[in-house]
Amino acid sequence: MPVTVGVDAIEIARIRRALGRYPAFRERCFTDAEREYCDSRKNPAESYAARFAGKEAVGKALGIGVARAFAWREIEIVGRPKPSVRLHGRIGALARQSRAGAVDLSMTHSRELAIAVAVIEEI
């Protein structure tokens, strides 16, 4: 079965600045559950950055890349310690049409970077 992979890395400081400068950034890019989780963490910017990178990685693995506009909240990252992905709306429909199976997502961060890798097997 064919497999697609998406990878993304983002500077945590960049997300920290966006969170501080643009109050609507949280609501535009993250679901209620994602915001609740990230805001409960000791360093919310790290968790937001990892989820942002995760959403980018999933978009790339689905073949829509980052150049195409899509609704950030249609890719929802849930669960701990192993994150899982829920696809909603247009993204969910696109995944079903392209015969995308479950999304396997791994996220990590250092002091400076958040990195995510998404793998999707075709069904």
Protein Blocks (a to p, Z undefined) as FASTA:
>chain_A
ZZddddddddfklmmmmmmmmmmlmmmmpcfklmmmmmmpmblmlmmmmmmmmmmmmmmm
nonojmbccdfklpccedjfbdcdddehjllmmmmmnopacddddddddfkbccdddddd
dZZ
